[in-house]
Amino acid sequence: MYRITTDQQSQPQIDALPPEALAPFAEVRATLEVAPWTAGDSLNDNNPDGAVRTLVFGPDRQGMVTYLVLDEQRRVDLLDVLWLS
C-alpha cells in the first residue's frame, strides 16, 4: 500500500471540496493507495511512465487530482485537487 500525503497547497483544496465531491474523492484516495500507476495518466504525454500523474474523477468527470508517485517511499503526494462546479 502507498501512503497518501498532502501539502500546504493541496490540503486547503481538499478541505474546500463540496459535499458531492467527497465520496468520489474518497474513492480516488483508496485507488491511489493500492494502484497509483494504473489509476491515472502521465501529466506529460511525451513521458507516459512519468511519476507526475493526473486522475479525473466524479460522476461527470468534474474533478481532477494531480499527484506524484514515489515508489521508494511507497508514497503518493497529492499536488493539486480541482473540482469544477
Gaussian input, Z-matrix of N, CA and C with variables (Angstrom, degrees):
# hf/3-21g

backbone

0 1
 N
 C     1     B1
 C     2     B2     1     A1
 N     3     B3     2     A2     1     D1
 C     4     B4     3     A3     2     D2
 C     5     B5     4     A4     3     D3
 N     6     B6     5     A5     4     D4
 C     7     B7     6     A6     5     D5
 C     8     B8     7     A7     6     D6
 N     9     B9     8     A8     7     D7
 C    10    B10     9     A9     8     D8
 C    11    B11    10    A10     9     D9
 N    12    B12    11    A11    10    D10
 C    13    B13    12    A12    11    D11
 C    14    B14    13    A13    12    D12
 N    15    B15    14    A14    13    D13
 C    16    B16    15    A15    14    D14
 C    17    B17    16    A16    15    D15
 N    18    B18    17    A17    16    D16
 C    19    B19    18    A18    17    D17
 C    20    B20    19    A19    18    D18
 N    21    B21    20    A20    19    D19
 C    22    B22    21    A21    20    D20
 C    23    B23    22    A22    21    D21
 N    24    B24    23    A23    22    D22
 C    25    B25    24    A24    23    D23
 C    26    B26    25    A25    24    D24
 N    27    B27    26    A26    25    D25
 C    28    B28    27    A27    26    D26
 C    29    B29    28    A28    27    D27
 N    30    B30    29    A29    28    D28
 C    31    B31    30    A30    29    D29
 C    32    B32    31    A31    30    D30
 N    33    B33    32    A32    31    D31
 C    34    B34    33    A33    32    D32
 C    35    B35    34    A34    33    D33
 N    36    B36    35    A35    34    D34
 C    37    B37    36    A36    35    D35
 C    38    B38    37    A37    36    D36
 N    39    B39    38    A38    37    D37
 C    40    B40    39    A39    38    D38
 C    41    B41    40    A40    39    D39
 N    42    B42    41    A41    40    D40
 C    43    B43    42    A42    41    D41
 C    44    B44    43    A43    42    D42
 N    45    B45    44    A44    43    D43
 C    46    B46    45    A45    44    D44
 C    47    B47    46    A46    45    D45
 N    48    B48    47    A47    46    D46
 C    49    B49    48    A48    47    D47
 C    50    B50    49    A49    48    D48
 N    51    B51    50    A50    49    D49
 C    52    B52    51    A51    50    D50
 C    53    B53    52    A52    51    D51
 N    54    B54    53    A53    52    D52
 C    55    B55    54    A54    53    D53
 C    56    B56    55    A55    54    D54
 N    57    B57    56    A56    55    D55
 C    58    B58    57    A57    56    D56
 C    59    B59    58    A58    57    D57
 N    60    B60    59    A59    58    D58
 C    61    B61    60    A60    59    D59
 C    62    B62    61    A61    60    D60
 N    63    B63    62    A62    61    D61
 C    64    B64    63    A63    62    D62
 C    65    B65    64    A64    63    D63
 N    66    B66    65    A65    64    D64
 C    67    B67    66    A66    65    D65
 C    68    B68    67    A67    66    D66
 N    69    B69    68    A68    67    D67
 C    70    B70    69    A69    68    D68
 C    71    B71    70    A70    69    D69
 N    72    B72    71    A71    70    D70
 C    73    B73    72    A72    71    D71
 C    74    B74    73    A73    72    D72
 N    75    B75    74    A74    73    D73
 C    76    B76    75    A75    74    D74
 C    77    B77    76    A76    75    D75
 N    78    B78    77    A77    76    D76
 C    79    B79    78    A78    77    D77
 C    80    B80    79    A79    78    D78
 N    81    B81    80    A80    79    D79
 C    82    B82    81    A81    80    D80
 C    83    B83    82    A82    81    D81
 N    84    B84    83    A83    82    D82
 C    85    B85    84    A84    83    D83
 C    86    B86    85    A85    84    D84
 N    87    B87    86    A86    85    D85
 C    88    B88    87    A87    86    D86
 C    89    B89    88    A88    87    D87
 N    90    B90    89    A89    88    D88
 C    91    B91    90    A90    89    D89
 C    92    B92    91    A91    90    D90
 N    93    B93    92    A92    91    D91
 C    94    B94    93    A93    92    D92
 C    95    B95    94    A94    93    D93
 N    96    B96    95    A95    94    D94
 C    97    B97    96    A96    95    D95
 C    98    B98    97    A97    96    D96
 N    99    B99    98    A98    97    D97
 C   100   B100    99    A99    98    D98
 C   101   B101   100   A100    99    D99
 N   102   B102   101   A101   100   D100
 C   103   B103   102   A102   101   D101
 C   104   B104   103   A103   102   D102
 N   105   B105   104   A104   103   D103
 C   106   B106   105   A105   104   D104
 C   107   B107   106   A106   105   D105
 N   108   B108   107   A107   106   D106
 C   109   B109   108   A108   107   D107
 C   110   B110   109   A109   108   D108
 N   111   B111   110   A110   109   D109
 C   112   B112   111   A111   110   D110
 C   113   B113   112   A112   111   D111
 N   114   B114   113   A113   112   D112
 C   115   B115   114   A114   113   D113
 C   116   B116   115   A115   114   D114
 N   117   B117   116   A116   115   D115
 C   118   B118   117   A117   116   D116
 C   119   B119   118   A118   117   D117
 N   120   B120   119   A119   118   D118
 C   121   B121   120   A120   119   D119
 C   122   B122   121   A121   120   D120
 N   123   B123   122   A122   121   D121
 C   124   B124   123   A123   122   D122
 C   125   B125   124   A124   123   D123
 N   126   B126   125   A125   124   D124
 C   127   B127   126   A126   125   D125
 C   128   B128   127   A127   126   D126
 N   129   B129   128   A128   127   D127
 C   130   B130   129   A129   128   D128
 C   131   B131   130   A130   129   D129
 N   132   B132   131   A131   130   D130
 C   133   B133   132   A132   131   D131
 C   134   B134   133   A133   132   D132
 N   135   B135   134   A134   133   D133
 C   136   B136   135   A135   134   D134
 C   137   B137   136   A136   135   D135
 N   138   B138   137   A137   136   D136
 C   139   B139   138   A138   137   D137
 C   140   B140   139   A139   138   D138
 N   141   B141   140   A140   139   D139
 C   142   B142   141   A141   140   D140
 C   143   B143   142   A142   141   D141
 N   144   B144   143   A143   142   D142
 C   145   B145   144   A144   143   D143
 C   146   B146   145   A145   144   D144
 N   147   B147   146   A146   145   D145
 C   148   B148   147   A147   146   D146
 C   149   B149   148   A148   147   D147
 N   150   B150   149   A149   148   D148
 C   151   B151   150   A150   149   D149
 C   152   B152   151   A151   150   D150
 N   153   B153   152   A152   151   D151
 C   154   B154   153   A153   152   D152
 C   155   B155   154   A154   153   D153
 N   156   B156   155   A155   154   D154
 C   157   B157   156   A156   155   D155
 C   158   B158   157   A157   156   D156
 N   159   B159   158   A158   157   D157
 C   160   B160   159   A159   158   D158
 C   161   B161   160   A160   159   D159
 N   162   B162   161   A161   160   D160
 C   163   B163   162   A162   161   D161
 C   164   B164   163   A163   162   D162
 N   165   B165   164   A164   163   D163
 C   166   B166   165   A165   164   D164
 C   167   B167   166   A166   165   D165
 N   168   B168   167   A167   166   D166
 C   169   B169   168   A168   167   D167
 C   170   B170   169   A169   168   D168
 N   171   B171   170   A170   169   D169
 C   172   B172   171   A171   170   D170
 C   173   B173   172   A172   171   D171
 N   174   B174   173   A173   172   D172
 C   175   B175   174   A174   173   D173
 C   176   B176   175   A175   174   D174
 N   177   B177   176   A176   175   D175
 C   178   B178   177   A177   176   D176
 C   179   B179   178   A178   177   D177
 N   180   B180   179   A179   178   D178
 C   181   B181   180   A180   179   D179
 C   182   B182   181   A181   180   D180
 N   183   B183   182   A182   181   D181
 C   184   B184   183   A183   182   D182
 C   185   B185   184   A184   183   D183
 N   186   B186   185   A185   184   D184
 C   187   B187   186   A186   185   D185
 C   188   B188   187   A187   186   D186
 N   189   B189   188   A188   187   D187
 C   190   B190   189   A189   188   D188
 C   191   B191   190   A190   189   D189
 N   192   B192   191   A191   190   D190
 C   193   B193   192   A192   191   D191
 C   194   B194   193   A193   192   D192
 N   195   B195   194   A194   193   D193
 C   196   B196   195   A195   194   D194
 C   197   B197   196   A196   195   D195
 N   198   B198   197   A197   196   D196
 C   199   B199   198   A198   197   D197
 C   200   B200   199   A199   198   D198
 N   201   B201   200   A200   199   D199
 C   202   B202   201   A201   200   D200
 C   203   B203   202   A202   201   D201
 N   204   B204   203   A203   202   D202
 C   205   B205   204   A204   203   D203
 C   206   B206   205   A205   204   D204
 N   207   B207   206   A206   205   D205
 C   208   B208   207   A207   206   D206
 C   209   B209   208   A208   207   D207
 N   210   B210   209   A209   208   D208
 C   211   B211   210   A210   209   D209
 C   212   B212   211   A211   210   D210
 N   213   B213   212   A212   211   D211
 C   214   B214   213   A213   212   D212
 C   215   B215   214   A214   213   D213
 N   216   B216   215   A215   214   D214
 C   217   B217   216   A216   215   D215
 C   218   B218   217   A217   216   D216
 N   219   B219   218   A218   217   D217
 C   220   B220   219   A219   218   D218
 C   221   B221   220   A220   219   D219
 N   222   B222   221   A221   220   D220
 C   223   B223   222   A222   221   D221
 C   224   B224   223   A223   222   D222
 N   225   B225   224   A224   223   D223
 C   226   B226   225   A225   224   D224
 C   227   B227   226   A226   225   D225
 N   228   B228   227   A227   226   D226
 C   229   B229   228   A228   227   D227
 C   230   B230   229   A229   228   D228
 N   231   B231   230   A230   229   D229
 C   232   B232   231   A231   230   D230
 C   233   B233   232   A232   231   D231
 N   234   B234   233   A233   232   D232
 C   235   B235   234   A234   233   D233
 C   236   B236   235   A235   234   D234
 N   237   B237   236   A236   235   D235
 C   238   B238   237   A237   236   D236
 C   239   B239   238   A238   237   D237
 N   240   B240   239   A239   238   D238
 C   241   B241   240   A240   239   D239
 C   242   B242   241   A241   240   D240
 N   243   B243   242   A242   241   D241
 C   244   B244   243   A243   242   D242
 C   245   B245   244   A244   243   D243
 N   246   B246   245   A245   244   D244
 C   247   B247   246   A246   245   D245
 C   248   B248   247   A247   246   D246
 N   249   B249   248   A248   247   D247
 C   250   B250   249   A249   248   D248
 C   251   B251   250   A250   249   D249
 N   252   B252   251   A251   250   D250
 C   253   B253   252   A252   251   D251
 C   254   B254   253   A253   252   D252

   B1=1.4488
   B2=1.5272
   B3=1.3103
   B4=1.4559
   B5=1.5286
   B6=1.3132
   B7=1.4673
   B8=1.5243
   B9=1.3284
   B10=1.4643
   B11=1.5283
   B12=1.3430
   B13=1.4622
   B14=1.5295
   B15=1.3162
   B16=1.4611
   B17=1.5252
   B18=1.3291
   B19=1.4586
   B20=1.5248
   B21=1.3230
   B22=1.4635
   B23=1.5192
   B24=1.3142
   B25=1.4642
   B26=1.5226
   B27=1.3236
   B28=1.4647
   B29=1.5258
   B30=1.3178
   B31=1.4675
   B32=1.5293
   B33=1.3408
   B34=1.4689
   B35=1.5304
   B36=1.3282
   B37=1.4638
   B38=1.5200
   B39=1.3054
   B40=1.4632
   B41=1.5300
   B42=1.3170
   B43=1.4704
   B44=1.5327
   B45=1.3297
   B46=1.4645
   B47=1.5272
   B48=1.3263
   B49=1.4612
   B50=1.5260
   B51=1.3432
   B52=1.4676
   B53=1.5310
   B54=1.3228
   B55=1.4687
   B56=1.5278
   B57=1.3268
   B58=1.4666
   B59=1.5247
   B60=1.3278
   B61=1.4656
   B62=1.5272
   B63=1.3179
   B64=1.4614
   B65=1.5274
   B66=1.3028
   B67=1.4765
   B68=1.5226
   B69=1.3451
   B70=1.4593
   B71=1.5266
   B72=1.3287
   B73=1.4657
   B74=1.5273
   B75=1.3229
   B76=1.4644
   B77=1.5288
   B78=1.3132
   B79=1.4666
   B80=1.5255
   B81=1.3331
   B82=1.4686
   B83=1.5248
   B84=1.3118
   B85=1.4666
   B86=1.5275
   B87=1.3220
   B88=1.4650
   B89=1.5247
   B90=1.3135
   B91=1.4634
   B92=1.5233
   B93=1.3284
   B94=1.4661
   B95=1.5235
   B96=1.3176
   B97=1.4678
   B98=1.5227
   B99=1.3257
   B100=1.4621
   B101=1.5276
   B102=1.3291
   B103=1.4793
   B104=1.5302
   B105=1.3344
   B106=1.4698
   B107=1.5232
   B108=1.3191
   B109=1.4601
   B110=1.5208
   B111=1.3098
   B112=1.4640
   B113=1.5240
   B114=1.3281
   B115=1.4602
   B116=1.5227
   B117=1.3095
   B118=1.4578
   B119=1.5129
   B120=1.3149
   B121=1.4645
   B122=1.5164
   B123=1.3173
   B124=1.4544
   B125=1.5246
   B126=1.3143
   B127=1.4598
   B128=1.5215
   B129=1.3282
   B130=1.4571
   B131=1.5299
   B132=1.3247
   B133=1.4708
   B134=1.5258
   B135=1.3243
   B136=1.4660
   B137=1.5191
   B138=1.3246
   B139=1.4578
   B140=1.5278
   B141=1.3368
   B142=1.4687
   B143=1.5280
   B144=1.3231
   B145=1.4669
   B146=1.5261
   B147=1.3342
   B148=1.4546
   B149=1.5171
   B150=1.3182
   B151=1.4676
   B152=1.5219
   B153=1.3378
   B154=1.4608
   B155=1.5183
   B156=1.3379
   B157=1.4585
   B158=1.5268
   B159=1.3137
   B160=1.4612
   B161=1.5263
   B162=1.3144
   B163=1.4565
   B164=1.5218
   B165=1.3099
   B166=1.4620
   B167=1.5265
   B168=1.3457
   B169=1.4600
   B170=1.5242
   B171=1.3101
   B172=1.4605
   B173=1.5173
   B174=1.3338
   B175=1.4630
   B176=1.5298
   B177=1.3133
   B178=1.4687
   B179=1.5223
   B180=1.3360
   B181=1.4662
   B182=1.5274
   B183=1.3302
   B184=1.4522
   B185=1.5289
   B186=1.3128
   B187=1.4612
   B188=1.5125
   B189=1.3299
   B190=1.4560
   B191=1.5267
   B192=1.3138
   B193=1.4557
   B194=1.5251
   B195=1.3185
   B196=1.4634
   B197=1.5214
   B198=1.3275
   B199=1.4553
   B200=1.5206
   B201=1.3241
   B202=1.4561
   B203=1.5206
   B204=1.3253
   B205=1.4624
   B206=1.5258
   B207=1.3149
   B208=1.4626
   B209=1.5275
   B210=1.3231
   B211=1.4634
   B212=1.5220
   B213=1.3236
   B214=1.4641
   B215=1.5250
   B216=1.3334
   B217=1.4616
   B218=1.5201
   B219=1.3329
   B220=1.4728
   B221=1.5259
   B222=1.3477
   B223=1.4562
   B224=1.5189
   B225=1.3285
   B226=1.4619
   B227=1.5252
   B228=1.3271
   B229=1.4658
   B230=1.5164
   B231=1.3216
   B232=1.4622
   B233=1.5219
   B234=1.3388
   B235=1.4606
   B236=1.5140
   B237=1.3256
   B238=1.4643
   B239=1.5226
   B240=1.3292
   B241=1.4636
   B242=1.5320
   B243=1.3305
   B244=1.4567
   B245=1.5212
   B246=1.3325
   B247=1.4665
   B248=1.5278
   B249=1.3211
   B250=1.4547
   B251=1.5244
   B252=1.2965
   B253=1.4691
   B254=1.5014
   A1=109.28
   A2=114.26
   A3=121.56
   A4=108.93
   A5=115.24
   A6=121.47
   A7=107.50
   A8=116.87
   A9=122.80
   A10=108.29
   A11=116.74
   A12=120.44
   A13=109.85
   A14=114.30
   A15=121.46
   A16=107.79
   A17=116.07
   A18=120.33
   A19=109.67
   A20=116.09
   A21=120.89
   A22=112.89
   A23=118.03
   A24=120.59
   A25=111.19
   A26=116.63
   A27=118.91
   A28=113.41
   A29=119.21
   A30=119.58
   A31=112.46
   A32=120.21
   A33=118.35
   A34=112.91
   A35=117.18
   A36=120.04
   A37=110.19
   A38=116.70
   A39=121.06
   A40=110.20
   A41=115.83
   A42=120.47
   A43=112.01
   A44=116.86
   A45=121.38
   A46=113.53
   A47=117.68
   A48=119.22
   A49=110.01
   A50=116.95
   A51=119.34
   A52=110.51
   A53=116.75
   A54=120.50
   A55=114.06
   A56=117.55
   A57=119.73
   A58=113.36
   A59=117.65
   A60=121.39
   A61=112.52
   A62=117.91
   A63=120.67
   A64=113.30
   A65=118.28
   A66=120.14
   A67=111.42
   A68=119.95
   A69=118.88
   A70=112.48
   A71=117.67
   A72=119.96
   A73=110.76
   A74=117.65
   A75=120.60
   A76=110.49
   A77=117.54
   A78=121.42
   A79=110.58
   A80=116.70
   A81=121.01
   A82=109.75
   A83=116.77
   A84=120.53
   A85=111.23
   A86=116.47
   A87=120.01
   A88=111.02
   A89=116.73
   A90=121.28
   A91=110.89
   A92=116.81
   A93=120.23
   A94=112.03
   A95=117.56
   A96=120.20
   A97=111.86
   A98=117.43
   A99=119.83
   A100=114.09
   A101=118.06
   A102=118.97
   A103=112.15
   A104=118.03
   A105=118.49
   A106=113.95
   A107=117.69
   A108=119.78
   A109=112.09
   A110=117.75
   A111=120.09
   A112=112.93
   A113=116.85
   A114=120.52
   A115=111.93
   A116=117.29
   A117=120.76
   A118=112.11
   A119=114.04
   A120=121.63
   A121=109.52
   A122=115.83
   A123=120.24
   A124=110.14
   A125=116.18
   A126=120.99
   A127=110.47
   A128=116.73
   A129=122.96
   A130=109.41
   A131=116.91
   A132=120.86
   A133=112.49
   A134=117.17
   A135=120.88
   A136=112.73
   A137=117.03
   A138=122.39
   A139=108.58
   A140=117.33
   A141=120.08
   A142=114.41
   A143=117.32
   A144=120.65
   A145=112.07
   A146=117.26
   A147=121.56
   A148=112.92
   A149=115.18
   A150=121.25
   A151=113.03
   A152=118.12
   A153=120.56
   A154=106.98
   A155=115.63
   A156=120.89
   A157=110.57
   A158=116.09
   A159=121.64
   A160=109.01
   A161=114.39
   A162=121.12
   A163=107.96
   A164=116.22
   A165=122.38
   A166=107.62
   A167=116.10
   A168=119.06
   A169=110.33
   A170=114.93
   A171=121.89
   A172=111.37
   A173=117.31
   A174=121.08
   A175=112.97
   A176=116.35
   A177=120.22
   A178=111.21
   A179=115.76
   A180=122.02
   A181=111.74
   A182=116.31
   A183=120.30
   A184=113.36
   A185=117.81
   A186=121.69
   A187=111.08
   A188=115.62
   A189=120.65
   A190=109.43
   A191=115.60
   A192=122.71
   A193=107.46
   A194=115.89
   A195=121.67
   A196=106.28
   A197=116.37
   A198=119.69
   A199=111.20
   A200=115.43
   A201=123.90
   A202=108.41
   A203=116.46
   A204=121.62
   A205=108.65
   A206=115.85
   A207=122.43
   A208=107.32
   A209=115.56
   A210=120.79
   A211=113.36
   A212=117.39
   A213=120.12
   A214=111.92
   A215=116.41
   A216=120.78
   A217=113.00
   A218=116.56
   A219=121.29
   A220=109.20
   A221=114.31
   A222=121.29
   A223=110.38
   A224=115.42
   A225=122.83
   A226=106.81
   A227=115.39
   A228=120.84
   A229=109.08
   A230=116.99
   A231=120.99
   A232=107.35
   A233=116.09
   A234=121.42
   A235=112.56
   A236=116.39
   A237=121.15
   A238=108.50
   A239=116.77
   A240=122.21
   A241=107.26
   A242=115.65
   A243=120.70
   A244=110.23
   A245=114.58
   A246=121.07
   A247=107.72
   A248=115.62
   A249=120.45
   A250=108.50
   A251=116.82
   A252=120.87
   A253=111.34
   D1=149.32
   D2=176.43
   D3=-101.15
   D4=146.12
   D5=174.77
   D6=-90.70
   D7=134.07
   D8=-179.96
   D9=-96.58
   D10=129.62
   D11=178.11
   D12=-123.60
   D13=155.60
   D14=175.47
   D15=-125.48
   D16=168.38
   D17=178.67
   D18=-133.65
   D19=-168.24
   D20=-176.52
   D21=-67.79
   D22=-16.61
   D23=176.75
   D24=-92.27
   D25=-47.87
   D26=-172.93
   D27=-77.30
   D28=-32.59
   D29=-177.38
   D30=-63.19
   D31=-44.52
   D32=175.82
   D33=-63.15
   D34=-31.90
   D35=177.24
   D36=-66.32
   D37=-39.80
   D38=177.71
   D39=-66.71
   D40=-43.71
   D41=179.64
   D42=-61.38
   D43=-26.84
   D44=-177.63
   D45=-90.48
   D46=-0.52
   D47=179.93
   D48=-61.46
   D49=139.47
   D50=177.84
   D51=-73.69
   D52=163.03
   D53=-177.70
   D54=-53.00
   D55=-38.22
   D56=-178.30
   D57=-69.64
   D58=-13.04
   D59=179.45
   D60=-92.86
   D61=-13.73
   D62=-171.40
   D63=-65.99
   D64=-47.03
   D65=179.42
   D66=-65.26
   D67=-46.82
   D68=176.83
   D69=-61.34
   D70=-37.21
   D71=178.76
   D72=-67.77
   D73=-37.25
   D74=176.38
   D75=-61.71
   D76=-37.56
   D77=176.31
   D78=-64.65
   D79=-40.05
   D80=177.13
   D81=-59.32
   D82=-49.55
   D83=-179.60
   D84=-58.37
   D85=-44.39
   D86=-179.93
   D87=-62.99
   D88=-40.89
   D89=178.68
   D90=-64.64
   D91=-44.65
   D92=-179.09
   D93=-65.61
   D94=-27.70
   D95=177.87
   D96=-64.87
   D97=-30.02
   D98=-174.95
   D99=-111.59
   D100=-27.54
   D101=-174.28
   D102=-146.89
   D103=61.27
   D104=-176.22
   D105=-66.75
   D106=-27.95
   D107=-177.85
   D108=-73.77
   D109=-33.38
   D110=-177.50
   D111=-97.23
   D112=-9.64
   D113=-176.82
   D114=-72.06
   D115=-43.22
   D116=-174.81
   D117=-123.05
   D118=-172.88
   D119=-179.77
   D120=-113.44
   D121=153.89
   D122=176.68
   D123=-60.25
   D124=140.88
   D125=176.73
   D126=-67.30
   D127=-27.66
   D128=-178.00
   D129=-108.75
   D130=110.98
   D131=-179.45
   D132=-59.88
   D133=-26.73
   D134=179.44
   D135=-78.62
   D136=-9.21
   D137=178.57
   D138=-134.18
   D139=75.80
   D140=-174.48
   D141=-62.35
   D142=-18.41
   D143=179.09
   D144=-99.07
   D145=13.11
   D146=-177.74
   D147=-63.01
   D148=151.53
   D149=-176.43
   D150=-79.34
   D151=-18.65
   D152=176.16
   D153=-91.43
   D154=121.39
   D155=-170.76
   D156=-133.41
   D157=163.02
   D158=176.52
   D159=-127.83
   D160=148.97
   D161=178.43
   D162=-138.57
   D163=123.03
   D164=177.50
   D165=-89.39
   D166=140.36
   D167=-177.54
   D168=-146.30
   D169=171.96
   D170=179.27
   D171=103.56
   D172=158.31
   D173=-176.22
   D174=-61.59
   D175=-31.49
   D176=178.00
   D177=-114.76
   D178=21.61
   D179=179.22
   D180=57.28
   D181=39.63
   D182=-177.94
   D183=-93.17
   D184=0.25
   D185=178.10
   D186=-114.64
   D187=152.89
   D188=175.70
   D189=-147.21
   D190=134.09
   D191=176.29
   D192=-116.04
   D193=131.70
   D194=170.72
   D195=-107.86
   D196=132.80
   D197=-173.71
   D198=-146.11
   D199=160.88
   D200=179.59
   D201=-118.15
   D202=128.07
   D203=178.45
   D204=-96.82
   D205=124.10
   D206=177.77
   D207=-117.55
   D208=91.72
   D209=-174.89
   D210=-61.08
   D211=-42.75
   D212=-176.36
   D213=-57.91
   D214=-35.60
   D215=178.96
   D216=-95.16
   D217=-1.04
   D218=-175.17
   D219=51.26
   D220=51.67
   D221=-173.87
   D222=-134.24
   D223=145.29
   D224=172.60
   D225=-122.34
   D226=120.01
   D227=177.23
   D228=-95.41
   D229=121.23
   D230=174.69
   D231=-79.50
   D232=121.31
   D233=-175.73
   D234=-98.30
   D235=-37.11
   D236=-174.49
   D237=-153.67
   D238=133.35
   D239=178.79
   D240=-129.35
   D241=116.33
   D242=-177.50
   D243=-119.56
   D244=146.84
   D245=175.59
   D246=-141.58
   D247=121.12
   D248=178.54
   D249=-96.76
   D250=121.32
   D251=-178.38
   D252=-85.22

